Amino acid sequence: MDMLFVEVDENVNLYDKVEILKDNTHIEEVAKYLETIPYEILCEIGNRVHRIYKNSL
């Protein structure tokens, strides 16, 4: 079972898009907080999660 808890405030409305991992720096911060490496954070995301890939070039 996949589960995720996210704390939101009154600025978030129903049907708003939310970025959980926004960029490489943020992924590195999450990895540091969880005492792991960024690669492991990304590999743990299941196949059912919709992904949007952005080309930064």
Backbone hydrogen bonds, N-H to C=O, Kabsch-Sander energy under -0.5 kcal/mol:
donor,donor_aa,acceptor,acceptor_aa,energy
12,V,9,D,-1.6
16,D,13,N,-2.0
20,I,18,V,-0.6
22,K,20,I,-0.5
27,I,23,D,-2.3
28,E,24,N,-2.3
29,E,25,T,-2.0
30,V,26,H,-2.4
31,A,27,I,-2.4
32,K,28,E,-2.3
33,Y,29,E,-2.3
34,L,30,V,-2.2
35,E,32,K,-1.1
36,T,31,A,-2.6
40,E,37,I,-0.7
41,I,37,I,-1.4
42,L,38,P,-2.1
43,C,39,Y,-2.2
44,E,40,E,-1.5
45,I,42,L,-1.0
49,V,46,G,-1.2
56,S,54,K,-0.6
